[in-house]
Amino acid sequence: MFEQIKEASAYIQERVNGFVPQVGIILGTGLGALINDVDVEFTLEYSDIPYFPIATVETHKGRLVFGTLEGKKVVVMQGRFHYYEGYSMQEVVFPVRIMKLLGIEKLMISNAAGSINAGYKVADLVIINDHINLQPANPLVGPNIDELGPRWPDMSEPYDLGLVERGLAICKQENISAHSGVYVSVPGPNLETKAEYRYLRTIGADLVGMSTVPEVIVAAHMGIPTFAVSVITDIGVPELVKKVVIEDIIAAAMTAEPKLALLFRKMLAHEA
């Protein structure tokens, strides 16, 4: 696996003329418009990169974009991977490993999630301060890649709390409806039953989704400070659950997209 990571990284470095990104950004479902704010220098199709998975979700473009945003050099994943697509966890996190070798110092992640906290509304932003991992596999299972991180990485602060506080302060300043909460990651692709929503709330979750945690685990393994934000796209409070289809989720994400893009730009602008 490490040889594949190095080969893919070398391929990318050759094609971006030594561009060294400071920040990696993963764009989630219906949240791809941030790319319009990037001063793009290089774009690579996932399908052209050795060993790189291919995005199969229709709203995920499948491109790795290099450029400048708010004065920072960034690499943006325009489309991510999920366990429910049939990929192994090692494949899901492969791009994060690549971004580390390319030089990123911080990771920013967005996703669409369902609320199981009655205080959250559709299109609210939730800055993740902790998570619960209910995925059926872990990306660190198997031989450890010692060159990237320790066998038993600490997970007491998977999300950088300084970045969490900064994000909340920016949202307050910009009058963005935002919260801080615990994200639970489940395999999907189906949404949850009412009984499952009650269970997830009982064990301490505020919102539920099908991504992010695998990427955060490997970011912690590699010592990358991480900032992650969910957009609430549907309500999972049992008494308020309504049937939804993917079009509803995408529409809610797009409603919140300008707020998320503003938050990410302001976060980057505050980086040293």
C-alpha positions as CSV (number, residue, x, y, z in Angstrom):
1,M,0.0,0.0,0.0
2,F,2.8,2.5,0.9
3,E,4.5,1.8,-2.5
4,Q,1.2,2.6,-4.2
5,I,0.8,5.8,-2.2
6,K,4.3,6.9,-3.1
7,E,3.8,6.0,-6.8
8,A,0.6,8.0,-7.0
9,S,2.1,10.9,-5.2
10,A,5.1,11.0,-7.5
11,Y,2.7,10.9,-10.5
12,I,0.8,13.9,-9.2
13,Q,3.9,15.9,-8.2
14,E,5.3,15.5,-11.7
15,R,2.1,16.9,-13.2
16,V,1.7,19.9,-10.9
17,N,5.2,21.1,-11.4
18,G,6.2,21.0,-7.7
19,F,3.1,22.7,-6.4
20,V,3.0,22.1,-2.6
21,P,-0.4,22.5,-1.0
22,Q,-0.7,23.8,2.5
23,V,-4.3,22.7,3.1
24,G,-6.3,19.7,1.9
25,I,-10.1,20.1,1.4
26,I,-12.6,17.3,0.9
27,L,-16.0,18.4,-0.5
28,G,-19.0,16.4,0.4
29,T,-22.4,15.7,-1.2
30,G,-23.9,18.8,-2.8
31,L,-21.1,21.0,-1.5
32,G,-18.9,21.3,-4.6
33,A,-19.3,25.0,-5.4
34,L,-16.4,26.1,-3.2
35,I,-14.3,25.1,-6.2
36,N,-15.5,28.2,-8.0
37,D,-13.6,30.4,-5.5
38,V,-10.3,28.6,-6.1
39,D,-7.8,30.2,-8.4
40,V,-7.1,26.9,-10.2
41,E,-3.6,26.0,-11.4
42,F,-3.9,22.2,-12.1
43,T,-6.7,19.7,-12.4
44,L,-6.3,16.0,-12.4
45,E,-9.0,13.4,-13.1
46,Y,-9.1,10.6,-10.5
47,S,-9.2,8.1,-13.3
48,D,-5.7,9.2,-14.5
49,I,-4.0,8.8,-11.1
50,P,-2.4,5.4,-10.5
51,Y,-4.3,3.3,-7.9
52,F,-6.8,6.2,-7.2
53,P,-10.4,5.1,-6.7
54,I,-13.1,6.5,-9.0
55,A,-16.1,8.4,-7.5
56,T,-19.4,6.7,-8.3
57,V,-21.8,9.1,-6.5
58,E,-23.5,11.2,-9.1
59,T,-22.9,14.5,-7.3
60,H,-19.1,13.9,-6.8
61,K,-17.1,15.1,-9.9
62,G,-14.0,13.0,-9.4
63,R,-11.2,15.6,-9.8
64,L,-8.2,16.6,-7.7
65,V,-7.9,20.4,-8.0
66,F,-4.8,22.4,-7.1
67,G,-4.8,26.2,-6.7
68,T,-5.0,29.2,-4.4
69,L,-7.8,30.1,-2.0
70,E,-7.6,33.1,0.3
71,G,-3.9,33.3,-0.3
72,K,-3.3,29.6,0.7
73,K,-2.2,26.8,-1.6
74,V,-4.9,24.1,-1.5
75,V,-5.6,20.7,-3.0
76,V,-9.3,20.0,-3.2
77,M,-11.0,16.7,-3.6
78,Q,-14.0,17.4,-5.8
79,G,-15.7,14.2,-4.8
80,R,-14.9,11.6,-2.1
81,F,-15.3,7.9,-1.5
82,H,-17.5,5.9,0.8
83,Y,-17.5,2.4,2.1
84,Y,-21.0,1.8,0.8
85,E,-19.7,2.2,-2.8
86,G,-17.9,-1.1,-2.3
87,Y,-14.4,0.3,-1.6
88,S,-12.2,-1.0,1.2
89,M,-11.4,1.4,4.0
90,Q,-7.8,1.6,2.7
91,E,-9.2,2.8,-0.7
92,V,-11.6,5.3,1.0
93,V,-8.7,7.0,2.8
94,F,-6.1,6.6,0.0
95,P,-6.4,10.3,-1.1
96,V,-5.8,11.6,2.4
97,R,-2.6,9.6,2.5
98,I,-1.7,11.1,-0.9
99,M,-2.4,14.7,0.3
100,K,-0.1,14.2,3.3
101,L,2.8,13.1,1.0
102,L,2.1,16.1,-1.2
103,G,2.7,18.4,1.8
104,I,-0.6,19.4,3.4
105,E,-0.4,20.8,7.0
106,K,-4.2,20.9,7.7
107,L,-7.3,19.1,6.5
108,M,-10.7,20.6,6.0
109,I,-13.7,18.3,5.4
110,S,-17.4,18.9,4.6
111,N,-20.3,16.5,4.5
112,A,-24.1,16.3,4.4
113,A,-25.6,14.8,7.6
114,G,-28.9,14.0,9.3
115,S,-29.8,15.7,12.5
116,I,-30.6,13.7,15.6
117,N,-30.4,16.7,17.9
118,A,-33.8,18.5,18.2
119,G,-31.9,21.9,18.3
120,Y,-30.6,21.6,14.7
121,K,-32.6,22.7,11.6
122,V,-32.2,21.8,8.0
123,A,-29.4,23.9,6.4
124,D,-27.7,24.6,9.7
125,L,-23.9,24.1,9.9
126,V,-22.5,21.8,12.6
127,I,-18.8,22.0,13.3
128,I,-17.8,18.5,14.5
129,N,-16.0,18.4,17.8
130,D,-15.9,14.6,18.3
131,H,-17.2,11.4,16.6
132,I,-18.5,7.9,17.1
133,N,-17.3,5.3,14.7
134,L,-19.9,2.7,13.7
135,Q,-18.3,1.8,10.4
136,P,-17.8,-2.0,10.0
137,A,-14.1,-1.6,9.2
138,N,-11.1,0.6,10.2
139,P,-8.6,2.0,7.7
140,L,-5.7,1.2,10.1
141,V,-6.4,-2.5,10.2
142,G,-3.5,-4.5,8.8
143,P,0.2,-3.8,8.8
144,N,1.0,-0.3,10.1
145,I,2.7,2.1,7.7
146,D,5.4,3.3,10.2
147,E,6.5,6.0,7.8
148,L,3.1,7.7,8.1
149,G,2.2,7.2,11.8
150,P,2.2,5.1,14.9
151,R,0.6,1.7,15.4
152,W,-1.8,3.0,18.1
153,P,-2.6,6.6,17.3
154,D,-4.2,8.7,20.0
155,M,-7.8,9.8,19.3
156,S,-8.6,12.0,22.3
157,E,-8.8,15.1,20.0
158,P,-9.5,13.9,16.5
159,Y,-10.8,17.4,15.6
160,D,-8.5,20.4,16.3
161,L,-10.4,22.2,19.1
162,G,-8.6,25.5,18.3
163,L,-10.0,25.3,14.8
164,V,-13.4,24.4,16.2
165,E,-13.4,27.5,18.4
166,R,-12.3,29.7,15.5
167,G,-15.0,28.3,13.2
168,L,-17.7,29.0,15.8
169,A,-16.4,32.5,16.2
170,I,-16.5,33.1,12.5
171,C,-20.0,31.8,12.2
172,K,-21.1,34.1,15.0
173,Q,-19.4,37.1,13.4
174,E,-21.0,36.3,10.0
175,N,-24.4,35.6,11.5
176,I,-24.4,32.0,10.3
177,S,-26.6,29.5,12.1
178,A,-24.0,27.0,13.5
179,H,-23.5,24.5,16.3
180,S,-20.8,22.2,17.6
181,G,-21.6,18.5,18.0
182,V,-20.8,14.8,17.8
183,Y,-20.9,13.1,14.5
184,V,-21.6,9.3,14.2
185,S,-20.5,7.6,11.0
186,V,-22.5,4.6,9.8
187,P,-21.9,2.5,6.7
188,G,-25.1,3.3,4.7
189,P,-26.3,3.7,2.0
190,N,-29.8,3.4,3.5
191,L,-30.9,6.1,5.9
192,E,-31.8,5.1,9.5
193,T,-35.0,3.7,11.0
194,K,-36.6,5.7,13.8
195,A,-35.4,3.1,16.3
196,E,-31.8,3.6,15.0
197,Y,-32.1,7.3,15.4
198,R,-33.2,6.9,19.0
199,Y,-30.2,4.5,19.6
200,L,-27.7,6.9,18.0
201,R,-29.0,9.8,20.1
202,T,-28.8,7.6,23.2
203,I,-25.1,6.8,22.7
204,G,-24.3,10.5,22.4
205,A,-24.5,11.6,18.7
206,D,-25.9,14.8,17.5
207,L,-25.8,14.0,13.8
208,V,-25.3,11.0,11.5
209,G,-23.6,10.5,8.2
210,M,-21.8,7.9,6.1
211,S,-18.4,9.4,5.7
212,T,-15.7,11.6,7.3
213,V,-14.6,9.4,10.2
214,P,-12.3,7.1,8.2
215,E,-10.5,10.2,6.7
216,V,-10.2,11.7,10.2
217,I,-8.8,8.5,11.6
218,V,-5.9,8.5,9.1
219,A,-5.4,12.2,9.5
220,A,-4.9,11.7,13.2
221,H,-2.6,8.8,12.4
222,M,-0.5,11.1,10.3
223,G,-0.6,14.0,12.7
224,I,-2.7,16.3,10.5
225,P,-4.9,18.9,12.4
226,T,-8.5,18.5,11.1
227,F,-11.5,20.8,10.8
228,A,-14.8,19.2,9.7
229,V,-18.3,20.7,9.1
230,S,-21.6,19.0,8.5
231,V,-24.5,20.6,6.7
232,I,-27.8,19.4,8.1
233,T,-29.8,18.0,5.1
234,D,-32.6,16.1,6.9
235,I,-34.1,15.6,10.3
236,G,-33.6,12.3,12.2
237,V,-35.4,13.2,15.4
238,P,-37.9,10.3,15.6
239,E,-41.0,12.4,16.2
240,L,-40.1,14.7,13.2
241,V,-38.8,12.2,10.7
242,K,-40.2,12.5,7.1
243,K,-39.5,10.4,4.1
244,V,-36.7,11.9,2.0
245,V,-35.0,11.2,-1.3
246,I,-31.5,12.1,-2.4
247,E,-32.8,15.1,-4.3
248,D,-34.1,16.6,-1.0
249,I,-30.7,16.1,0.6
250,I,-28.8,17.7,-2.3
251,A,-31.3,20.6,-2.3
252,A,-30.7,21.2,1.4
253,A,-27.0,21.0,1.0
254,M,-27.0,23.5,-1.9
255,T,-29.1,25.9,0.2
256,A,-26.4,25.9,2.9
257,E,-23.5,25.9,0.4
258,P,-22.9,29.7,0.4
259,K,-22.6,29.7,4.2
260,L,-20.2,26.7,4.1
261,A,-18.1,28.3,1.4
262,L,-17.9,31.6,3.4
263,L,-16.8,29.7,6.5
264,F,-14.1,27.8,4.7
265,R,-12.8,31.0,3.1
266,K,-12.7,32.8,6.4
267,M,-11.0,29.9,8.1
268,L,-8.3,29.9,5.4
269,A,-7.9,33.6,5.6
270,H,-7.1,33.3,9.4
271,E,-4.4,30.7,8.8
272,A,-0.9,31.9,9.4
